[in-house]
Amino acid sequence: MAAAENALFEDRRLERTLQVARLAGALLVFALGPLFPSLAPAHVLVLGAVLLAWTLINTRLIEGARTAAAYDRVARVSFVIDTSVVIYAIWVFAADPQWIAWVVGVLIIIGSAFRFGRLGALTTTAILTVAYLVIVGWRQQTYGYNIELQRVAFAVSLYLLTALIMSGAIRELLELRKQREYQLFHDLLTGLPNRALLIERLQQQLLRQTRTGESVAVLVMDLTDFKAVNDSLGHAVGDELLKQVGPRLSASLRAADTIARLGGDEFAILLPGTDETGAARVAQKMLAALEQAFPLEGETLDIGASVGVAVAPAHATQAEQLLSRADVAMYAAKGSLSGLAVFSAEHERDGAGRLALMSDLRRAVDEGELVLYYQPQIDLRTGGITSVEALVRWMHPKRGLVGPDEFIPLAERTGLIKRLTRTVLTEAIRQARAWELAGLRVPIAVNLSMRNIHDPQLPQTIAQLLQRWDARPDLLRLEMTETVLAADPERALQTMDSLRAMGVHIALDDFGIGYSSLAYLNRLPLDEIKIDRSFVIGMIDDESSATIVRATVELGHGLGYAVVAEGVENAETRQRLTALGCDAIQGFLIARPMPADQTAEWIGRATVPTVVTVAD
């Protein structure tokens, strides 16, 4: 509400100026009373008392006005009472001294101009002129006061001249004030209401909700991977995207709804008179609207979003709290396939720790705290290294080396996984090219999440990174699980076809624990399948695991894929896999994950060729 208070600052300063004028007027009335015998003492005392009382009351009213709407109501009441007091002053001083009537009339015209603009100045002038003429005429006829017509004409002319001068001056002042208020309550890039205006409108709706009982819903929406758009296409394109989001979403909203930009790529929508079901329906419409590609500088860009929903009074009754809970739900939505979540108490319980860790993880991605370890994979026939798998670790400044099991699920739930994967891809491609220049042609495998494989920009991103490091596509291998592919098979297939066409090798990871159909598996543009470690580890003691491994090897070869076994920890398992015709193995028997420099040293010490080729 800081912006709202700033918007009222000059209004309150004007009112304080008028209060000083009222107080000075009261003192002037008391001081002049004894000097002019023609003034009725009772009228003087009443007028002074009214001015003092009204000054005190007006002070309380103005200080209690916390919103623009509240101030406007107080200003209108003040206008009526001030005008009435001035008319009474004209009555008291209509005979002698008349200059007081002129001065107070001019002051009230100026005040009305600042309060209500040109129309306010002209309206006040008309009221005071008529009142002055009526009072002067009536007092002359009733009491026989000798009032000069020149003085009357002067007073009326003074009122009109003041109104004309203020009408011209106030026009520019009001325009500047209008611009300043617009800037205080609107986002300058998109033209949408900002957080301050959203909070003010939300507070009004919550007050109304207590009277009507109707629900009030708030939606908080965050664009998916907007930072990548800025990084890859530039901030100008990112700004243009933000400008297009507002009109796109407005098409799904009513005239009474409010869409605001909270900052960055985060937007909020206020839905008066909407319950949880209705809010979820609106959120789905908005997500559908964003699925249509955005035209940007002659190209089209696909963008997604995550939306959190909170409803009053079920989830909160205060504006800031309701907005905060919608924000918590939005972060929960990042881990949802639908991209939509309604606030629940469970979200808030996990919120504090998650937000702290997420903040650290965002910093880690931006400041290079993520490091890659590499685990080699060897060919069982030749003993040559076919590739290394890149495994990300977090070098936390306080906690030390943090394993992926702790932060990868968080990244997937919050939508940070795309940025994290881009960081891993960048470093993996750079390292593969550096090794190649050093005489070690070792492809590097990178794991992809569900959000990665469903990202239509993924092939373009990888193409840009390969070009950046002047690396051939076959130096990169991408691994994805059956679960990732099964979430949206057709969309995943399109992305995989694009990557395969580029020359990037693709592997199906953790095979055997998902639920891919054989028909779908046959359609996948794969180079290899990797048997899940749970079956490989158990194949010596568990015959069913051994049967699954043997069937997987036969199936993979039958479909034309190379077969890799993960989790090989002893020589006996290696021998069994060799006998079954498995193509390659990976596990602690070969090597544990190592930093890049240790991996290069390991390759140099290994009893396998240091310049290796990719197995067909």
C-alpha positions as CSV (number, residue, x, y, z in Angstrom):
1,M,0.0,0.0,0.0
2,A,3.0,2.3,-0.1
3,A,2.2,3.4,-3.6
4,A,-1.4,4.2,-2.6
5,E,-0.2,6.3,0.3
6,N,2.1,8.2,-2.0
7,A,-0.8,8.9,-4.3
8,L,-2.7,10.5,-1.4
9,F,0.3,12.5,-0.2
10,E,-0.5,15.7,-2.1
11,D,-4.2,15.4,-1.5
12,R,-3.5,15.4,2.2
13,R,-1.1,18.3,1.9
14,L,-3.8,20.3,0.2
15,E,-6.2,19.4,3.0
16,R,-3.6,20.5,5.6
17,T,-3.2,23.8,3.8
18,L,-7.0,24.3,3.9
19,Q,-7.0,23.4,7.6
20,V,-4.4,26.1,8.3
21,A,-6.7,28.5,6.4
22,R,-9.7,27.4,8.5
23,L,-7.8,27.9,11.7
24,A,-6.5,31.3,10.5
25,G,-10.0,32.2,9.6
26,A,-11.3,31.3,13.0
27,L,-8.7,33.5,14.7
28,L,-9.4,36.3,12.3
29,V,-13.1,36.2,13.1
30,F,-12.4,36.4,16.8
31,A,-9.9,39.2,16.3
32,L,-12.1,41.3,14.0
33,G,-15.3,40.9,16.1
34,P,-14.5,43.6,18.6
35,L,-13.2,46.0,15.9
36,F,-16.4,46.3,14.0
37,P,-19.5,47.2,16.1
38,S,-21.8,46.4,13.2
39,L,-21.0,42.8,13.5
40,A,-23.4,40.8,15.6
41,P,-21.4,39.2,18.5
42,A,-23.4,36.0,18.4
43,H,-22.7,35.4,14.7
44,V,-19.0,36.1,15.2
45,L,-18.8,33.6,18.0
46,V,-20.8,30.9,16.2
47,L,-18.8,31.3,13.0
48,G,-15.5,31.1,14.9
49,A,-16.7,28.0,16.8
50,V,-17.9,26.3,13.7
51,L,-14.5,26.9,12.0
52,L,-12.6,25.5,14.9
53,A,-14.8,22.5,15.3
54,W,-14.8,21.7,11.6
55,T,-11.0,22.0,11.4
56,L,-10.6,19.4,14.1
57,I,-13.2,17.1,12.6
58,N,-11.8,17.4,9.1
59,T,-8.3,16.5,10.4
60,R,-9.6,13.2,11.8
61,L,-11.5,12.4,8.6
62,I,-8.5,13.1,6.3
63,E,-6.1,11.1,8.4
64,G,-8.5,8.2,8.4
65,A,-8.8,8.1,4.6
66,R,-6.5,5.3,3.6
67,T,-7.6,4.8,0.0
68,A,-8.3,7.0,-2.9
69,A,-12.0,6.2,-2.7
70,A,-12.2,7.1,1.0
71,Y,-10.4,10.4,0.4
72,D,-12.8,11.2,-2.5
73,R,-15.7,10.7,-0.1
74,V,-14.1,12.9,2.5
75,A,-13.3,15.6,-0.1
76,R,-16.9,15.8,-1.2
77,V,-18.2,16.1,2.4
78,S,-15.5,18.8,3.0
79,F,-16.6,20.7,-0.1
80,V,-20.2,20.9,1.1
81,I,-19.3,22.0,4.6
82,D,-16.6,24.4,3.5
83,T,-19.0,26.1,1.0
84,S,-21.7,26.3,3.7
85,V,-19.3,27.9,6.2
86,V,-18.1,30.4,3.5
87,I,-21.7,31.4,2.7
88,Y,-22.3,31.9,6.4
89,A,-19.1,34.0,6.5
90,I,-20.5,36.1,3.6
91,W,-23.6,36.6,5.7
92,V,-21.7,37.7,8.7
93,F,-19.3,40.0,6.8
94,A,-21.6,41.1,4.0
95,A,-21.8,44.7,5.3
96,D,-18.4,45.4,6.9
97,P,-15.6,44.5,6.3
98,Q,-16.6,43.0,2.9
99,W,-13.0,42.1,1.9
100,I,-13.2,39.1,4.3
101,A,-16.1,37.7,2.3
102,W,-14.0,38.2,-0.9
103,V,-10.9,36.5,0.5
104,V,-12.8,33.4,1.9
105,G,-14.7,33.1,-1.4
106,V,-11.4,33.1,-3.4
107,L,-9.9,30.5,-1.0
108,I,-12.8,28.1,-1.4
109,I,-12.7,28.5,-5.2
110,I,-9.0,27.6,-5.2
111,G,-9.6,24.6,-3.0
112,S,-12.4,23.4,-5.1
113,A,-10.2,23.7,-8.2
114,F,-7.6,21.5,-6.7
115,R,-10.1,19.0,-5.4
116,F,-12.4,18.7,-8.4
117,G,-10.7,20.4,-11.3
118,R,-12.2,23.0,-13.6
119,L,-15.8,22.0,-13.1
120,G,-15.4,22.2,-9.3
121,A,-14.0,25.8,-9.6
122,L,-16.8,27.0,-11.9
123,T,-19.5,25.3,-9.7
124,T,-18.2,26.8,-6.6
125,T,-18.0,30.3,-8.2
126,A,-21.6,30.0,-9.3
127,I,-22.7,29.0,-5.8
128,L,-20.8,31.7,-4.1
129,T,-21.8,34.4,-6.6
130,V,-25.5,33.6,-6.2
131,A,-25.2,33.4,-2.4
132,Y,-23.3,36.7,-2.3
133,L,-25.8,38.5,-4.4
134,V,-28.8,37.1,-2.5
135,I,-27.3,37.9,0.9
136,V,-26.2,41.4,0.0
137,G,-29.6,42.2,-1.6
138,W,-31.6,40.7,1.2
139,R,-29.6,42.5,3.9
140,Q,-29.9,45.8,2.1
141,Q,-33.6,45.5,1.8
142,T,-34.2,44.2,5.3
143,Y,-31.7,46.2,7.3
144,G,-31.1,49.1,5.0
145,Y,-27.4,48.6,4.9
146,N,-25.7,50.9,2.4
147,I,-23.8,48.6,0.2
148,E,-22.0,50.0,-2.8
149,L,-22.7,48.3,-6.2
150,Q,-19.0,48.7,-7.1
151,R,-18.0,46.5,-4.2
152,V,-20.6,43.9,-5.2
153,A,-19.4,44.0,-8.8
154,F,-15.8,43.7,-7.6
155,A,-16.6,40.7,-5.5
156,V,-18.4,38.9,-8.3
157,S,-15.6,39.8,-10.8
158,L,-13.0,38.5,-8.3
159,Y,-14.8,35.2,-8.0
160,L,-15.1,34.8,-11.7
161,L,-11.5,35.8,-12.4
162,T,-10.2,33.4,-9.8
163,A,-12.3,30.6,-11.4
164,L,-10.9,31.4,-14.9
165,I,-7.3,31.5,-13.7
166,M,-7.6,28.3,-11.7
167,S,-9.4,26.6,-14.6
168,G,-6.4,27.2,-16.9
169,A,-3.8,26.4,-14.3
170,I,-5.5,23.4,-12.9
171,R,-5.7,21.7,-16.3
172,E,-2.0,21.1,-16.6
173,L,-1.7,20.3,-12.9
174,L,-4.4,17.7,-13.1
175,E,-2.8,16.2,-16.2
176,L,0.5,15.8,-14.4
177,R,-1.2,14.4,-11.4
178,K,-3.2,12.0,-13.5
179,Q,0.1,10.8,-15.1
180,R,1.7,10.4,-11.8
181,E,-1.2,8.4,-10.4
182,Y,-1.1,6.2,-13.5
183,Q,2.5,5.5,-12.9
184,L,2.0,4.8,-9.3
185,F,-0.8,2.3,-10.0
186,H,0.1,0.8,-13.3
187,D,3.0,-1.2,-14.8
188,L,4.7,1.0,-17.3
189,L,5.8,-1.8,-19.6
190,T,2.4,-3.5,-20.1
191,G,0.0,-0.8,-19.0
192,L,-1.7,-3.3,-16.6
193,P,-2.6,-2.4,-13.0
194,N,0.3,-3.1,-10.7
195,R,0.4,-4.7,-7.3
196,A,-0.6,-1.6,-5.4
197,L,-3.8,-1.1,-7.5
198,L,-4.5,-4.9,-7.3
199,I,-4.3,-4.8,-3.5
200,E,-6.6,-1.8,-3.3
201,R,-9.2,-3.4,-5.5
202,L,-8.8,-6.7,-3.6
203,Q,-9.4,-5.0,-0.3
204,Q,-12.6,-3.4,-1.6
205,Q,-13.9,-6.7,-2.8
206,L,-13.1,-8.4,0.5
207,L,-15.0,-5.7,2.3
208,R,-17.9,-6.3,-0.1
209,Q,-17.6,-10.0,0.5
210,T,-18.3,-9.6,4.2
211,R,-21.6,-8.0,3.3
212,T,-22.7,-10.2,0.3
213,G,-21.1,-13.5,1.2
214,E,-19.9,-14.0,-2.3
215,S,-16.5,-15.6,-2.8
216,V,-13.5,-13.7,-4.1
217,A,-10.8,-15.5,-6.1
218,V,-7.2,-14.5,-6.8
219,L,-5.0,-16.2,-9.4
220,V,-1.2,-15.8,-9.5
221,M,0.4,-16.9,-12.8
222,D,4.1,-17.3,-13.7
223,L,5.4,-17.8,-17.2
224,T,7.4,-20.9,-17.7
225,D,11.1,-20.5,-18.3
226,F,10.8,-16.8,-19.1
227,K,14.4,-16.2,-18.2
228,A,15.5,-18.6,-21.0
229,V,13.6,-16.4,-23.5
230,N,15.5,-13.3,-22.2
231,D,18.8,-15.1,-22.3
232,S,18.4,-16.6,-25.7
233,L,16.4,-14.0,-27.6
234,G,17.1,-10.8,-25.7
235,H,15.3,-8.6,-23.3
236,A,13.5,-6.7,-26.1
237,V,11.8,-9.9,-27.2
238,G,11.0,-10.8,-23.5
239,D,9.4,-7.3,-23.0
240,E,7.4,-7.8,-26.2
241,L,6.2,-11.1,-24.9
242,L,5.1,-9.6,-21.6
243,K,3.1,-6.9,-23.5
244,Q,1.2,-9.6,-25.4
245,V,0.3,-11.6,-22.4
246,G,-2.2,-9.1,-20.9
247,P,-4.4,-8.8,-24.0
248,R,-4.3,-12.6,-24.5
249,L,-5.5,-13.2,-21.0
250,S,-8.1,-10.4,-20.9
251,A,-10.1,-12.2,-23.6
252,S,-10.9,-14.8,-20.9
253,L,-12.0,-12.3,-18.3
254,R,-15.0,-10.2,-17.5
255,A,-15.1,-6.4,-17.3
256,A,-15.3,-6.6,-13.5
257,D,-12.1,-8.7,-13.3
258,T,-8.7,-7.2,-12.9
259,I,-5.4,-8.5,-14.4
260,A,-2.2,-7.1,-12.9
261,R,1.5,-7.5,-13.4
262,L,3.2,-8.2,-10.1
263,G,6.7,-7.9,-11.5
264,G,9.0,-9.9,-13.8
265,D,7.0,-12.6,-15.5
266,E,4.4,-12.9,-12.7
267,F,0.8,-11.8,-13.2
268,A,-2.3,-11.8,-10.9
269,I,-6.0,-11.9,-11.7
270,L,-8.7,-10.8,-9.3
271,L,-12.1,-12.5,-9.9
272,P,-14.9,-11.0,-7.8
273,G,-17.9,-13.2,-7.0
274,T,-16.0,-16.4,-8.1
275,D,-15.7,-19.6,-6.2
276,E,-13.0,-22.2,-6.3
277,T,-14.6,-24.1,-9.2
278,G,-15.1,-21.0,-11.3
279,A,-11.6,-19.8,-10.6
280,A,-10.1,-23.1,-11.7
281,R,-12.2,-22.9,-14.9
282,V,-10.9,-19.4,-15.6
283,A,-7.3,-20.6,-14.9
284,Q,-7.7,-23.4,-17.5
285,K,-9.0,-20.9,-20.1
286,M,-5.9,-18.8,-19.5
287,L,-3.6,-21.7,-19.8
288,A,-5.3,-22.7,-23.0
289,A,-5.0,-19.1,-24.3
290,L,-1.2,-19.1,-23.7
291,E,-0.8,-22.4,-25.6
292,Q,-1.3,-20.5,-28.9
293,A,2.1,-19.3,-30.2
294,F,3.1,-15.7,-29.7
295,P,4.3,-13.9,-32.8
296,L,7.6,-12.1,-32.0
297,E,9.9,-10.4,-34.6
298,G,8.8,-12.6,-37.5
299,E,9.0,-15.8,-35.4
300,T,6.6,-17.7,-33.2
301,L,7.3,-18.6,-29.6
302,D,5.5,-21.2,-27.5
303,I,5.2,-20.3,-23.8
304,G,3.6,-22.1,-20.9
305,A,2.6,-21.0,-17.4
306,S,1.8,-22.2,-13.9
307,V,-1.3,-20.8,-12.1
308,G,-2.1,-20.9,-8.4
309,V,-5.6,-20.3,-7.0
310,A,-6.7,-18.9,-3.6
311,V,-10.3,-18.1,-2.7
312,A,-11.7,-15.9,0.1
313,P,-13.0,-16.5,2.7
314,A,-12.0,-20.2,2.5
315,H,-8.2,-19.6,2.2
316,A,-7.8,-16.1,3.7
317,T,-9.7,-13.0,4.5
318,Q,-6.9,-10.4,4.2
319,A,-5.7,-9.1,0.9
320,E,-2.0,-9.7,1.3
321,Q,-2.5,-13.1,2.8
322,L,-4.9,-14.2,0.0
323,L,-2.4,-13.1,-2.6
324,S,0.5,-14.9,-0.7
325,R,-1.5,-18.1,-0.6
326,A,-2.2,-17.9,-4.3
327,D,1.5,-17.5,-4.8
328,V,2.2,-20.6,-2.7
329,A,-0.3,-22.5,-4.9
330,M,1.4,-21.3,-8.0
331,Y,4.7,-22.8,-6.9
332,A,2.9,-26.1,-6.2
333,A,1.4,-25.9,-9.7
334,K,4.9,-25.9,-11.2
335,G,5.2,-29.5,-10.2
336,S,1.8,-30.4,-11.7
337,L,1.4,-31.7,-15.2
338,S,-1.7,-29.5,-15.6
339,G,0.1,-26.4,-14.5
340,L,-2.7,-25.5,-12.1
341,A,-3.1,-25.9,-8.3
342,V,-5.6,-24.7,-5.7
343,F,-4.2,-23.6,-2.4
344,S,-4.2,-26.2,0.5
345,A,-2.8,-26.2,4.0
346,E,-0.2,-28.7,2.9
347,H,1.2,-26.2,0.5
348,E,1.8,-23.7,3.2
349,R,3.4,-26.2,5.6
350,D,6.0,-27.0,3.0
351,G,6.2,-23.4,1.8
352,A,8.7,-21.8,4.1
353,G,11.5,-24.5,3.8
354,R,10.8,-24.9,0.1
355,L,10.9,-21.2,-0.7
356,A,14.2,-20.9,1.2
357,L,15.8,-23.8,-0.6
358,M,14.3,-22.7,-3.9
359,S,15.8,-19.3,-3.4
360,D,19.2,-20.9,-2.8
361,L,18.8,-23.1,-5.9
362,R,17.9,-20.1,-8.1
363,R,21.0,-18.4,-7.0
364,A,23.0,-21.6,-7.5
365,V,21.8,-21.8,-11.1
366,D,22.6,-18.1,-11.8
367,E,26.0,-18.0,-9.9
368,G,27.5,-21.3,-11.1
369,E,27.2,-23.4,-7.9
370,L,26.1,-26.4,-9.9
371,V,28.9,-28.7,-11.0
372,L,28.9,-31.8,-13.2
373,Y,30.3,-35.2,-12.2
374,Y,30.8,-37.8,-14.9
375,Q,30.4,-41.6,-14.8
376,P,31.9,-43.6,-17.6
377,Q,30.1,-46.2,-19.7
378,I,32.2,-48.9,-21.4
379,D,31.6,-51.3,-24.4
380,L,31.5,-54.9,-23.2
381,R,33.0,-56.1,-26.5
382,T,35.9,-53.7,-26.9
383,G,36.4,-52.3,-23.5
384,G,36.3,-48.8,-25.1
385,I,34.5,-45.9,-23.5
386,T,31.2,-45.3,-25.3
387,S,30.2,-42.2,-23.3
388,V,30.0,-40.6,-19.9
389,E,26.8,-39.6,-18.1
390,A,26.7,-36.1,-16.7
391,L,25.4,-36.1,-13.1
392,V,24.7,-32.7,-11.6
393,R,25.9,-31.8,-8.0
394,W,25.3,-28.6,-6.0
395,M,28.3,-27.1,-4.3
396,H,26.3,-25.3,-1.6
397,P,28.3,-22.5,0.1
398,K,27.1,-23.6,3.6
399,R,26.0,-27.3,3.2
400,G,28.8,-28.4,1.0
401,L,28.3,-30.9,-1.9
402,V,24.5,-31.6,-2.2
403,G,23.3,-34.7,-4.2
404,P,20.7,-34.5,-6.9
405,D,18.2,-36.4,-4.8
406,E,17.8,-33.4,-2.6
407,F,17.3,-30.6,-5.2
408,I,16.2,-32.2,-8.5
409,P,12.7,-33.0,-7.1
410,L,12.4,-29.4,-5.9
411,A,13.5,-28.1,-9.3
412,E,10.9,-30.3,-11.0
413,R,8.1,-29.1,-8.7
414,T,8.9,-25.4,-9.0
415,G,9.6,-25.3,-12.8
416,L,13.3,-24.4,-12.2
417,I,14.2,-27.7,-13.9
418,K,14.3,-26.1,-17.4
419,R,16.9,-23.5,-16.3
420,L,18.8,-26.2,-14.5
421,T,18.8,-28.5,-17.5
422,R,19.9,-25.7,-19.8
423,T,22.9,-25.0,-17.4
424,V,23.8,-28.7,-17.5
425,L,23.5,-28.9,-21.3
426,T,25.7,-25.9,-21.7
427,E,28.4,-27.3,-19.5
428,A,28.2,-30.8,-20.9
429,I,28.5,-29.6,-24.5
430,R,31.3,-27.3,-23.6
431,Q,33.2,-30.1,-21.8
432,A,32.6,-32.6,-24.6
433,R,34.1,-30.2,-27.1
434,A,37.0,-29.4,-24.8
435,W,37.8,-33.1,-24.5
436,E,37.6,-33.6,-28.2
437,L,40.1,-30.8,-28.8
438,A,42.3,-32.5,-26.3
439,G,42.1,-35.8,-28.1
440,L,39.4,-37.5,-26.1
441,R,36.3,-38.0,-28.2
442,V,33.8,-38.9,-25.4
443,P,30.1,-38.2,-25.9
444,I,28.3,-36.9,-22.8
445,A,24.8,-38.1,-21.8
446,V,22.4,-35.6,-20.1
447,N,19.1,-36.6,-18.4
448,L,15.9,-34.8,-19.4
449,S,12.8,-34.2,-17.3
450,M,9.1,-34.2,-18.3
451,R,9.2,-30.4,-18.7
452,N,12.3,-30.6,-20.8
453,I,10.9,-33.1,-23.3
454,H,7.6,-31.3,-23.5
455,D,9.4,-28.0,-24.2
456,P,8.9,-27.2,-28.0
457,Q,12.0,-24.9,-27.7
458,L,14.3,-27.7,-26.6
459,P,15.6,-28.7,-30.1
460,Q,16.3,-25.0,-30.9
461,T,18.0,-24.5,-27.6
462,I,20.3,-27.5,-28.1
463,A,21.1,-26.4,-31.7
464,Q,22.1,-23.0,-30.4
465,L,24.4,-24.5,-27.7
466,L,26.0,-26.9,-30.2
467,Q,26.6,-24.0,-32.5
468,R,28.0,-21.9,-29.7
469,W,30.6,-24.4,-28.8
470,D,31.2,-25.6,-32.4
471,A,30.3,-29.2,-31.3
472,R,29.0,-32.0,-33.4
473,P,25.6,-33.4,-32.4
474,D,26.9,-36.9,-31.9
475,L,28.9,-35.6,-28.9
476,L,25.6,-35.2,-27.0
477,R,23.3,-38.0,-25.8
478,L,20.0,-37.3,-24.2
479,E,18.4,-39.7,-21.7
480,M,14.7,-39.8,-20.7
481,T,12.6,-42.2,-18.8
482,E,9.4,-44.1,-19.8
483,T,7.4,-42.1,-17.3
484,V,8.5,-38.8,-18.9
485,L,7.5,-40.1,-22.4
486,A,4.2,-41.6,-21.2
487,A,2.9,-38.2,-19.9
488,D,2.3,-36.9,-23.4
489,P,3.5,-39.5,-25.9
490,E,2.7,-37.6,-29.1
491,R,4.3,-34.3,-28.0
492,A,7.4,-36.2,-26.7
493,L,7.6,-38.1,-30.0
494,Q,7.7,-34.8,-32.0
495,T,10.5,-33.4,-29.8
496,M,12.5,-36.6,-30.1
497,D,12.1,-36.7,-33.9
498,S,13.5,-33.2,-34.1
499,L,16.4,-34.0,-31.9
500,R,17.1,-37.3,-33.7
501,A,17.0,-35.4,-37.1
502,M,19.8,-33.1,-35.8
503,G,22.0,-36.1,-35.1
504,V,21.7,-36.2,-31.3
505,H,21.7,-39.7,-29.8
506,I,18.7,-40.6,-27.7
507,A,18.5,-43.2,-24.9
508,L,15.5,-44.6,-23.0
509,D,16.6,-44.5,-19.3
510,D,15.5,-46.8,-16.4
511,F,13.8,-49.2,-18.8
512,G,11.6,-51.8,-17.2
513,I,10.0,-49.7,-14.4
514,G,7.7,-47.7,-16.6
515,Y,4.7,-48.7,-18.7
516,S,5.6,-48.1,-22.4
517,S,3.6,-50.3,-24.8
518,L,5.6,-52.2,-27.4
519,A,3.8,-50.5,-30.2
520,Y,4.9,-47.1,-28.8
521,L,8.4,-48.3,-28.1
522,N,8.8,-49.3,-31.7
523,R,7.9,-45.8,-32.8
524,L,10.5,-44.1,-30.7
525,P,13.6,-42.8,-32.5
526,L,16.0,-44.3,-30.0
527,D,19.7,-45.3,-30.2
528,E,19.8,-47.3,-27.0
529,I,17.8,-48.4,-24.0
530,K,19.2,-48.6,-20.5
531,I,18.1,-51.3,-18.1
532,D,17.1,-50.0,-14.7
533,R,19.7,-50.6,-12.0
534,S,17.2,-52.4,-9.7
535,F,17.0,-55.3,-12.2
536,V,20.8,-55.4,-12.8
537,I,21.7,-55.4,-9.1
538,G,19.3,-58.2,-8.4
539,M,20.0,-60.4,-11.4
540,I,22.6,-62.6,-9.6
541,D,20.3,-63.6,-6.7
542,D,16.8,-63.1,-8.3
543,E,16.0,-65.2,-11.3
544,S,13.0,-63.0,-12.2
545,S,15.3,-60.0,-12.4
546,A,17.7,-62.0,-14.6
547,T,14.8,-63.0,-16.8
548,I,13.8,-59.3,-17.2
549,V,17.3,-58.4,-18.1
550,R,17.6,-61.1,-20.7
551,A,14.2,-60.3,-22.2
552,T,15.2,-56.6,-22.4
553,V,18.5,-57.3,-24.2
554,E,16.6,-59.5,-26.7
555,L,13.9,-56.9,-27.1
556,G,16.3,-54.0,-27.6
557,H,18.3,-55.9,-30.2
558,G,15.2,-57.0,-31.9
559,L,14.1,-53.3,-32.3
560,G,17.6,-52.3,-33.4
561,Y,18.7,-50.5,-30.2
562,A,21.9,-50.9,-28.2
563,V,21.3,-52.1,-24.7
564,V,23.1,-50.7,-21.6
565,A,23.0,-52.0,-18.1
566,E,23.2,-49.6,-15.2
567,G,24.2,-50.3,-11.6
568,V,26.9,-52.9,-12.4
569,E,28.8,-53.3,-9.1
570,N,30.7,-56.6,-9.4
571,A,32.6,-58.7,-11.9
572,E,30.0,-61.6,-11.8
573,T,27.3,-59.3,-12.9
574,R,29.5,-58.0,-15.7
575,Q,30.2,-61.6,-16.9
576,R,26.4,-62.5,-16.9
577,L,25.7,-59.4,-18.9
578,T,28.4,-60.2,-21.4
579,A,27.0,-63.7,-21.8
580,L,23.5,-62.2,-22.4
581,G,24.9,-60.0,-25.2
582,C,24.5,-56.7,-23.4
583,D,26.3,-54.0,-25.3
584,A,27.6,-51.7,-22.6
585,I,27.7,-51.3,-18.8
586,Q,27.8,-48.5,-16.3
587,G,28.3,-48.6,-12.5
588,F,30.6,-48.5,-9.6
589,L,32.5,-51.5,-10.9
590,I,33.8,-49.3,-13.7
591,A,34.0,-46.0,-11.9
592,R,32.2,-43.7,-9.5
593,P,31.0,-40.3,-10.7
594,M,34.0,-37.9,-10.8
595,P,34.6,-34.2,-11.6
596,A,35.7,-33.4,-15.1
597,D,39.5,-33.2,-14.4
598,Q,39.5,-36.6,-12.6
599,T,37.4,-38.1,-15.4
600,A,40.0,-37.1,-17.9
601,E,42.8,-38.5,-15.7
602,W,40.8,-41.7,-15.2
603,I,40.5,-42.1,-19.0
604,G,44.3,-41.5,-19.3
605,R,45.0,-44.2,-16.7
606,A,42.4,-46.7,-18.0
607,T,43.4,-49.8,-19.8
608,V,41.2,-48.8,-22.7
609,P,42.0,-46.6,-25.7
610,T,42.2,-42.8,-24.8
611,V,40.8,-41.9,-28.2
612,V,37.5,-43.7,-28.5
613,T,34.7,-43.8,-31.0
614,V,31.0,-44.1,-30.4
615,A,29.7,-47.6,-30.8
616,D,27.1,-48.0,-33.5
